[in-house]
Amino acid sequence: MPVTGTGCDPPSTPVPFGAAGRANSEVEWDGFDPQSYVRKNYAALRPDDRQLLCGIRDFFAAAGLDEARCVDVGSGANLYPVLSLLPFARSIDLCDLSRSNLAWLRRQITGYDPIWDPYWRVCAELPAYAAVTDPRARLAQAGRALEISVFDLPRRMWDAGTMFFVACSISDDPVEAERATSRFLGALRPGSPFGAAFMLGSGGYRVGQRWFPAGRLERADVAASIAAGGYELAFRELRPVPPLRDEHLTMLLVTGRSRG
Ligand SMILES: C[S@@+](CC[C@H](N)C(=O)[O-])C[C@H]1O[C@@H](n2cnc3c(N)ncnc32)[C@H](O)[C@@H]1O
């Protein structure tokens, strides 16, 4: 996951755009710079992202999925949640509302950049992934970028899903984080396997010259909203390695199945 935390950077930098107290609808998401975000967070595979990727890889490989309709919510400029779904997907919808991120996603779906090859090599340590001999072609065939807000997702549409560093990082309001988690789980059919990652303790993050809000979530907040919409839950919390600037930040991966 994200170098400086999935984009969920610490709030140690002064907020440059008067960002305090912003709701999701008040943020200029089209100003999100995907190149900057990737450079900062994913250009080199970090040990913490490797751990998160192994977590969802192992989970989806054991989930009994085949020819599934998959969704990744708030894909932004991160492909590894999508790669973890690839062998099991008939289709993958990569959802975001930022036009800059959607343009980036459409280019990556056509033929993703070499920086994602190390992430795929981690996946391909398992036979189910190694059997996909051309992951670029598979993503080009199965992937589709969709302009949609997490708050407008249709109900019970997909068979499996991922949502990485979204609920924690789209507004200052913890109520919106809870709603985002609930909408994500509600978009999956009952019993669908999912993986979701959260940056805990973040008060915002910088992408290029812009500052984006985060809801300063705690583990108990996430556990409550996930338990309302999921079961067979497993929680893995880890400290970023190398540490982010704010030593208090941790990453939380939750896997489970949706109640639908
Ligand atoms: C911190 S980034 C996370 C990106 C990526 N999933 C990752 O793991 O690094 C937050 C993402 O949420 C997207 N976003 C913000 N508000 C959203 C909304 N209402 N619905 C869907 N996506 C949203 C942003 O455009 C951005 O791509």
The ligand as an ORCA input file, in Angstrom:
! r2SCAN-3c Opt
* xyz 0 1
  C      -6.522      7.812     -0.775
  S      -7.146      7.497     -2.386
  C      -7.096      5.704     -2.435
  C      -6.789      5.219     -3.804
  C      -6.490      3.739     -3.938
  N      -7.647      2.909     -3.701
  C      -5.339      3.278     -3.073
  O      -5.427      2.185     -2.488
  O      -4.309      3.940     -2.993
  C      -8.893      7.835     -2.249
  C      -9.613      7.599     -3.559
  O     -11.022      7.748     -3.340
  C     -11.565      8.428     -4.469
  N     -12.852      9.011     -4.032
  C     -13.078     10.138     -3.337
  N     -14.383     10.293     -3.097
  C     -15.002      9.224     -3.661
  C     -16.355      8.834     -3.764
  N     -17.351      9.551     -3.215
  N     -16.635      7.688     -4.427
  C     -15.649      6.949     -4.983
  N     -14.342      7.271     -4.903
  C     -14.027      8.411     -4.256
  C     -10.501      9.421     -4.849
  O     -10.646      9.915     -6.152
  C      -9.258      8.572     -4.671
  O      -8.996      7.844     -5.827
*
